[in-house]
Amino acid sequence: MLCTYANRFVSLEDAEEIVQDVMLWLWENKETQMFNTSFSQYLYKTVYHRCINQLTRNCGQRHVSMSICWKCCKIPISCKQKN
């Protein structure tokens, strides 16, 4: 489910890597984590933010425009215009 969600924002390969990194990070830091929301909400929110970070790295920008072209591509419009 998390990979499918992440794949809405990034490629499937990146989505799988992001989800794996999130799960590994949680496992390595399990004793220090406290959740103010449900665990499920925390996972989705964390995956979302990691996807945005991935998009930022892919674009080579510090700020990613939040207007993302969801249907035609999976990169921010501002990045698409640069290429």
Secondary structure, DSSP 8 states (H G I E B T S, - for coil): -HHHHHTTTS-HHHHHHHHHHHHHHHHHTTTT---SS-HHHHHHHHHHHHHHHHHHHHHT-SS--S-B-TTT-SSBHHHHHH-
